[in-house]
Amino acid sequence: MAATVTTPDAIPYRVEVTAQAGELQKRFSMLPAGAGSGEVATVAGRVMFRREMGKLAFLNLNEWTGSLQLFAGAGWTDRFAELKKLSLGDWLAATGEVVRTKTGELSVRVAQWELLAEARRSFGDKWHGIADTDTRYRQRYADMWANPRSREVLLARSRAVSAIRHYLEDRGFVEVETPALHTVPGGGTAKPFVTHHNALDTDLYLRIALELHLKRLVVGGMERVFEIGRVFRNEGLSPRHNPEFTMLELYQAYADYYDMMALTEEMVAHVARDVTGGTDLVYAGKPLALAPPWRKATMLELIAEHAGVEVSLDMPVGDLRNRAKALEVPVEDQWGPGKLVLEIYEKTTEPYLWGPVFVMDYPKEVSPLARNHRSKPGFVERFEPVVAGRELANAFSELNDPDEQRATFDAQAKLRASGDEEAMPVDDDYVRALEYGLPPTGGLGIGIDRLVMLLTGSEAIREVIAFPTLRPEALEPS
């Protein structure tokens, strides 16, 4: 607890901060020990360390660009006795000359200071490198001080999103916003969250994808569009899944899935260079090279490589079921050949693809929004890039035939009626939009959270989300 409780009137309403720790560390990196710079600066941040030596006091001031020492003394620091009573975690602003002490620490030689906020909860030893993950995620505001990496990961996320925006805008894409509340939960296979709108007296769904509204905009003549937005899926939690997460989706008229492959590998490499300084990373202790070109292989080829079995959509369903069972892949009676092939791939192959590799040509049965393959009956022009054993994105040559889209929606509706909560319902308005004409279009969706996991070496999605979803906590009054 803080030594005293300061009245609100004693706290200033604003502070004119003139320099940040990171900037000062760079600018005065060559300042010799024992020298002054002649420059007076006002800095602000949180006190995370304090030690006293008689009439001298040394405090570490931490803020988001780095840390800096405050060098205080009874002979030159205003209210020196009060300064020595500050608690770890207190926020303060300090003004003084930038100097380097005789021991070599770049410091602000404090002349004046102001308390900006008290830390009424301790930042003592128990917060030193918080190890309990539940505590870290619930109290991220404390975790970010105790574990500086947490703040670094979130700053890297911001840089990654900014780099994506600039990359796409430089190539003529326009950023748009589409509704988060849908009357029909479409664009993906997932169980949605449902709510009720009182004024309209109708159920609405939190979006599970961005896709269908963005393609409506392409129909409307916006030839290159993208959105970076939150999507919501009423599913379980895992190291790779959070009920709300962030997607980038983009659509480009006159393009196909080959164009989307080129865009994906080039954009990911660009973001990696911007965030990490290069395209050669280490993830989970293994090297990972993101520079283009990435390998391209079909799903069937990769199953043969990793599971050691040949499968095809032409095989009798009974034979495919037996092959799946022999590989210890759980099956359900209503699954057709395409779903069985996908399950075999996901259980025996995908986790072992280090990549990056474009997994191409998915069964039509499991791809209701993708266009038929131009040369392979039963397949569609769809790919997923897999990196470090995880799907990073999903992309198609987009289905643009309204009659065929109606038929695939109807097939999905039958699955939904049979109990598949993740199957898509029919979206009549989207079919109507296609009847106005969607040109040949390539589409891509990238999971921002999973991309940031790769770039920061994080193995759990909660590490890269500021406030991940957790079971509600019974809070005790302080």
Order of alpha helices (4+ residues) and beta strands (2+ residues): alpha-beta-beta-beta-alpha-beta-beta-alpha-alpha-alpha-beta-beta-beta-beta-alpha-beta-beta-alpha-beta-beta-beta-alpha-alpha-alpha-beta-beta-beta-beta-alpha-alpha-beta-alpha
